Amino acid sequence: MATAATYAHMFSSLPNCGKPTRLMVYDLHTLQNRFYLHGNAVASLHSAIPLLKQRIKKGLVNCVAFPDDGAAKRFSSFFEDMDMEIIVCGKTRGEGDVRSVTIQDGNANGKHIVIVDDLVQTGGTLYESGKVLKEAGAVSVSAFVTHAVFPNDSWQRFSVGGDRACFEKFWVTNSIPTVTDRLPVEDGIFEVLDLMDIIIHDLDHFSGNNFK
């Protein structure tokens, strides 16, 4: 929160050019952070999900899963035009206050699934969700996140031979190129989707009435 507030203050302090400074934000992790902006800076919210949709139209994916209800509420509407079955996972509390990921809605049996979220750090919840979906009969499970944070090279655990290598594909965007430039795309697991085309599209088709 402190980092977000600092960046918001910096953007809000940009010189006035006669109209508000538009800050394009893709798949903001905490939506209320957009209200940190003030003065002449205004956030316009966008999503990289269209990049994933273009990619999965070429493959076998026929089901979209979300690691929690929050992600489902934010992203499920993007897939309404694709006739995709939706699965929602979530953490439940068991014995000894231990929390585990379970399927809360939907049927994974026989499906080719992609788990969708806004960002990944160590990826524990993504991994647990993928494991549960496979145990429930999914034929294949992949993952997509817009922002690949991966502190301390935690992506290595999802590569071939890693202890979390449960995904057929792991799609990310190049929103953090210092990380994604190091991903071993040659092993066939990771694929980096370029944001540039969608940024240009959003710039060209933006209307000031579309602030969310």
Contacts in CASP RR format, 6 or more apart in sequence:
PFRMAT RR
TARGET T0000
AUTHOR 0000-0000-0000
METHOD contacts of the structure
MODEL  1
MATAATYAHMFSSLPNCGKPTRLMVYDLHTLQNRFYLHGNAVASLHSAIP
LLKQRIKKGLVNCVAFPDDGAAKRFSSFFEDMDMEIIVCGKTRGEGDVRS
VTIQDGNANGKHIVIVDDLVQTGGTLYESGKVLKEAGAVSVSAFVTHAVF
PNDSWQRFSVGGDRACFEKFWVTNSIPTVTDRLPVEDGIFEVLDLMDIII
HDLDHFSGNNFK
1 30 0 8 1.000
1 33 0 8 1.000
4 30 0 8 1.000
4 33 0 8 1.000
4 36 0 8 1.000
5 36 0 8 1.000
8 33 0 8 1.000
8 36 0 8 1.000
8 37 0 8 1.000
8 38 0 8 1.000
8 41 0 8 1.000
9 36 0 8 1.000
11 21 0 8 1.000
11 23 0 8 1.000
11 37 0 8 1.000
11 41 0 8 1.000
12 37 0 8 1.000
12 38 0 8 1.000
12 39 0 8 1.000
12 40 0 8 1.000
12 41 0 8 1.000
14 21 0 8 1.000
14 40 0 8 1.000
14 41 0 8 1.000
16 40 0 8 1.000
18 40 0 8 1.000
19 40 0 8 1.000
20 39 0 8 1.000
20 40 0 8 1.000
20 41 0 8 1.000
20 42 0 8 1.000
21 40 0 8 1.000
21 41 0 8 1.000
21 42 0 8 1.000
22 42 0 8 1.000
22 44 0 8 1.000
22 206 0 8 1.000
23 37 0 8 1.000
23 41 0 8 1.000
23 42 0 8 1.000
23 43 0 8 1.000
23 44 0 8 1.000
24 44 0 8 1.000
24 46 0 8 1.000
24 199 0 8 1.000
24 202 0 8 1.000
24 203 0 8 1.000
25 34 0 8 1.000
25 43 0 8 1.000
25 44 0 8 1.000
25 45 0 8 1.000
25 46 0 8 1.000
26 46 0 8 1.000
26 47 0 8 1.000
26 48 0 8 1.000
26 146 0 8 1.000
26 147 0 8 1.000
26 173 0 8 1.000
26 175 0 8 1.000
26 195 0 8 1.000
27 46 0 8 1.000
27 47 0 8 1.000
27 48 0 8 1.000
27 49 0 8 1.000
27 118 0 8 1.000
27 119 0 8 1.000
27 146 0 8 1.000
27 147 0 8 1.000
28 34 0 8 1.000
28 43 0 8 1.000
28 45 0 8 1.000
28 118 0 8 1.000
29 118 0 8 1.000
29 119 0 8 1.000
29 147 0 8 1.000
31 45 0 8 1.000
31 74 0 8 1.000
34 43 0 8 1.000
34 45 0 8 1.000
37 43 0 8 1.000
42 211 0 8 1.000
43 211 0 8 1.000
44 206 0 8 1.000
44 208 0 8 1.000
44 210 0 8 1.000
44 211 0 8 1.000
44 212 0 8 1.000
45 212 0 8 1.000
46 198 0 8 1.000
46 202 0 8 1.000
47 75 0 8 1.000
47 78 0 8 1.000
47 146 0 8 1.000
48 146 0 8 1.000
48 173 0 8 1.000
48 175 0 8 1.000
48 193 0 8 1.000
48 195 0 8 1.000
48 198 0 8 1.000
49 75 0 8 1.000
49 78 0 8 1.000
49 116 0 8 1.000
49 146 0 8 1.000
50 78 0 8 1.000
50 198 0 8 1.000
51 173 0 8 1.000
51 193 0 8 1.000
51 194 0 8 1.000
51 195 0 8 1.000
51 198 0 8 1.000
52 114 0 8 1.000
52 116 0 8 1.000
52 144 0 8 1.000
52 171 0 8 1.000
52 193 0 8 1.000
53 78 0 8 1.000
53 79 0 8 1.000
53 82 0 8 1.000
55 171 0 8 1.000
55 191 0 8 1.000
55 193 0 8 1.000
56 114 0 8 1.000
57 82 0 8 1.000
60 112 0 8 1.000
60 140 0 8 1.000
61 84 0 8 1.000
61 112 0 8 1.000
61 113 0 8 1.000
61 114 0 8 1.000
61 142 0 8 1.000
62 84 0 8 1.000
62 85 0 8 1.000
62 111 0 8 1.000
62 112 0 8 1.000
63 84 0 8 1.000
63 85 0 8 1.000
63 86 0 8 1.000
63 87 0 8 1.000
63 108 0 8 1.000
63 111 0 8 1.000
63 112 0 8 1.000
63 113 0 8 1.000
63 114 0 8 1.000
63 138 0 8 1.000
64 76 0 8 1.000
64 79 0 8 1.000
64 84 0 8 1.000
64 85 0 8 1.000
64 86 0 8 1.000
64 87 0 8 1.000
64 113 0 8 1.000
64 114 0 8 1.000
64 116 0 8 1.000
65 86 0 8 1.000
65 87 0 8 1.000
65 88 0 8 1.000
65 89 0 8 1.000
65 108 0 8 1.000
65 113 0 8 1.000
65 114 0 8 1.000
65 115 0 8 1.000
65 116 0 8 1.000
65 129 0 8 1.000
65 130 0 8 1.000
65 133 0 8 1.000
65 141 0 8 1.000
66 72 0 8 1.000
66 75 0 8 1.000
66 76 0 8 1.000
66 86 0 8 1.000
66 87 0 8 1.000
66 88 0 8 1.000
66 89 0 8 1.000
66 115 0 8 1.000
66 116 0 8 1.000
66 117 0 8 1.000
67 89 0 8 1.000
67 90 0 8 1.000
67 101 0 8 1.000
67 115 0 8 1.000
67 117 0 8 1.000
67 125 0 8 1.000
67 126 0 8 1.000
67 129 0 8 1.000
68 88 0 8 1.000
68 89 0 8 1.000
68 90 0 8 1.000
68 91 0 8 1.000
68 125 0 8 1.000
69 88 0 8 1.000
69 90 0 8 1.000
69 104 0 8 1.000
71 116 0 8 1.000
71 117 0 8 1.000
71 118 0 8 1.000
72 86 0 8 1.000
72 88 0 8 1.000
74 118 0 8 1.000
75 116 0 8 1.000
76 86 0 8 1.000
79 86 0 8 1.000
85 106 0 8 1.000
85 107 0 8 1.000
85 111 0 8 1.000
86 105 0 8 1.000
86 106 0 8 1.000
87 103 0 8 1.000
87 105 0 8 1.000
87 106 0 8 1.000
87 107 0 8 1.000
87 108 0 8 1.000
87 111 0 8 1.000
87 113 0 8 1.000
87 133 0 8 1.000
88 103 0 8 1.000
88 104 0 8 1.000
88 105 0 8 1.000
88 106 0 8 1.000
89 101 0 8 1.000
89 102 0 8 1.000
89 103 0 8 1.000
89 104 0 8 1.000
89 115 0 8 1.000
89 129 0 8 1.000
89 132 0 8 1.000
89 133 0 8 1.000
90 101 0 8 1.000
90 102 0 8 1.000
90 103 0 8 1.000
90 104 0 8 1.000
90 129 0 8 1.000
91 99 0 8 1.000
91 100 0 8 1.000
91 101 0 8 1.000
91 102 0 8 1.000
91 125 0 8 1.000
92 99 0 8 1.000
92 100 0 8 1.000
92 101 0 8 1.000
92 102 0 8 1.000
93 99 0 8 1.000
94 100 0 8 1.000
100 128 0 8 1.000
101 125 0 8 1.000
101 128 0 8 1.000
101 129 0 8 1.000
101 131 0 8 1.000
101 132 0 8 1.000
102 132 0 8 1.000
103 132 0 8 1.000
103 133 0 8 1.000
103 136 0 8 1.000
107 136 0 8 1.000
108 133 0 8 1.000
108 134 0 8 1.000
108 136 0 8 1.000
108 137 0 8 1.000
108 138 0 8 1.000
109 136 0 8 1.000
109 137 0 8 1.000
109 138 0 8 1.000
110 137 0 8 1.000
110 138 0 8 1.000
110 139 0 8 1.000
111 137 0 8 1.000
111 138 0 8 1.000
111 139 0 8 1.000
112 138 0 8 1.000
112 139 0 8 1.000
112 140 0 8 1.000
113 130 0 8 1.000
113 133 0 8 1.000
113 138 0 8 1.000
113 140 0 8 1.000
113 141 0 8 1.000
113 142 0 8 1.000
114 141 0 8 1.000
114 142 0 8 1.000
114 143 0 8 1.000
114 144 0 8 1.000
114 169 0 8 1.000
114 171 0 8 1.000
115 126 0 8 1.000
115 129 0 8 1.000
115 130 0 8 1.000
115 133 0 8 1.000
115 141 0 8 1.000
115 142 0 8 1.000
115 143 0 8 1.000
115 144 0 8 1.000
116 143 0 8 1.000
116 144 0 8 1.000
116 145 0 8 1.000
117 126 0 8 1.000
117 143 0 8 1.000
117 144 0 8 1.000
117 145 0 8 1.000
118 145 0 8 1.000
118 146 0 8 1.000
118 147 0 8 1.000
119 145 0 8 1.000
119 146 0 8 1.000
119 147 0 8 1.000
119 148 0 8 1.000
119 149 0 8 1.000
120 126 0 8 1.000
120 143 0 8 1.000
120 145 0 8 1.000
120 147 0 8 1.000
120 148 0 8 1.000
120 149 0 8 1.000
120 150 0 8 1.000
120 172 0 8 1.000
121 149 0 8 1.000
121 150 0 8 1.000
121 151 0 8 1.000
121 154 0 8 1.000
122 150 0 8 1.000
122 151 0 8 1.000
122 154 0 8 1.000
122 157 0 8 1.000
123 154 0 8 1.000
123 158 0 8 1.000
123 164 0 8 1.000
124 164 0 8 1.000
126 143 0 8 1.000
126 145 0 8 1.000
127 157 0 8 1.000
127 158 0 8 1.000
127 164 0 8 1.000
127 166 0 8 1.000
130 138 0 8 1.000
130 141 0 8 1.000
130 143 0 8 1.000
130 166 0 8 1.000
130 167 0 8 1.000
131 166 0 8 1.000
133 141 0 8 1.000
134 141 0 8 1.000
134 166 0 8 1.000
140 168 0 8 1.000
141 166 0 8 1.000
141 167 0 8 1.000
141 168 0 8 1.000
142 167 0 8 1.000
142 168 0 8 1.000
142 169 0 8 1.000
142 170 0 8 1.000
142 171 0 8 1.000
143 167 0 8 1.000
143 169 0 8 1.000
143 170 0 8 1.000
143 171 0 8 1.000
144 170 0 8 1.000
144 171 0 8 1.000
144 172 0 8 1.000
145 171 0 8 1.000
145 172 0 8 1.000
146 172 0 8 1.000
146 173 0 8 1.000
146 175 0 8 1.000
147 172 0 8 1.000
147 173 0 8 1.000
147 175 0 8 1.000
147 176 0 8 1.000
148 155 0 8 1.000
148 172 0 8 1.000
148 173 0 8 1.000
148 175 0 8 1.000
148 176 0 8 1.000
148 179 0 8 1.000
148 180 0 8 1.000
148 183 0 8 1.000
149 176 0 8 1.000
149 179 0 8 1.000
150 179 0 8 1.000
153 182 0 8 1.000
155 179 0 8 1.000
155 182 0 8 1.000
155 183 0 8 1.000
155 190 0 8 1.000
156 162 0 8 1.000
157 163 0 8 1.000
157 164 0 8 1.000
157 165 0 8 1.000
158 164 0 8 1.000
158 165 0 8 1.000
158 166 0 8 1.000
158 167 0 8 1.000
158 170 0 8 1.000
158 189 0 8 1.000
158 190 0 8 1.000
159 165 0 8 1.000
159 184 0 8 1.000
159 187 0 8 1.000
159 189 0 8 1.000
159 190 0 8 1.000
160 187 0 8 1.000
160 189 0 8 1.000
165 189 0 8 1.000
167 189 0 8 1.000
168 189 0 8 1.000
169 188 0 8 1.000
169 189 0 8 1.000
169 191 0 8 1.000
170 189 0 8 1.000
170 190 0 8 1.000
170 191 0 8 1.000
171 190 0 8 1.000
171 191 0 8 1.000
171 192 0 8 1.000
171 193 0 8 1.000
172 180 0 8 1.000
172 183 0 8 1.000
172 190 0 8 1.000
172 191 0 8 1.000
172 192 0 8 1.000
172 193 0 8 1.000
173 180 0 8 1.000
173 192 0 8 1.000
173 193 0 8 1.000
173 194 0 8 1.000
173 195 0 8 1.000
174 180 0 8 1.000
174 181 0 8 1.000
174 192 0 8 1.000
174 193 0 8 1.000
174 194 0 8 1.000
174 195 0 8 1.000
175 195 0 8 1.000
180 192 0 8 1.000
183 190 0 8 1.000
183 192 0 8 1.000
184 190 0 8 1.000
185 191 0 8 1.000
185 192 0 8 1.000
END
